[in-house]
Amino acid sequence: MKSCLIAVVLGSLVAGWLAPAVAKDKIASRAKDPSQVLQKKLDRADLPSDVREKAKKVLTEHGPKLRDANEAREAVLTAEQEAAAASAKKSAKEAGKKGKEMAAAVEAAMKLTDEQKTKLSAADRKLAEAKAELNAALQKVLSPEQQAAVGLKVKKTKKQG
């Protein structure tokens, strides 16, 4: 009876100790290569083969920069902060929060230090820059209809005059 109790207690301690590491690995494996998500969308979209090849070439060129920017952003946060952010995002989404309201809830849950805020802000700028470059390159290759099929956000230009 004592050995069973000891085994359960030790198992609980080990599980509690490993949970943040497992959570970080799960989050990291899911978000390691954001260009893979776009690659899957390209594969599912009904695109002509020549356009698909051009789009894949763009992904090959811009993917590493996007991946590096994403990894730099992830390096700023601890496993606990990433888990707190994911939990806060899920809760905010269920509560119907969007945009700035959701971002504020997620940021509050992460409990970032001033140094982390600075580093995260810089990493977010680099990530946004990499995404913008990738989207601009894909928009040159894909028609507006193809962009919609892939799920790219098409920026509407304002008419001047």
Buried (B, 14 or more C-beta within 10 A) or exposed (E): EEEEEEEEEEEEEEEEEEEBEEBBEBBEEEBEBBBEEBBEBBEEBEBEEEBBEBBBEBBEEBBEBBBEBBBBBBEBBBBBBBBBBBEBBEBBEEEEBEEEEBBEBBBEBBEBEEEBEEBBEEBBEBBEEBBEBBBEBBBEBBEEEBBEBBEBEEEEEEEEE
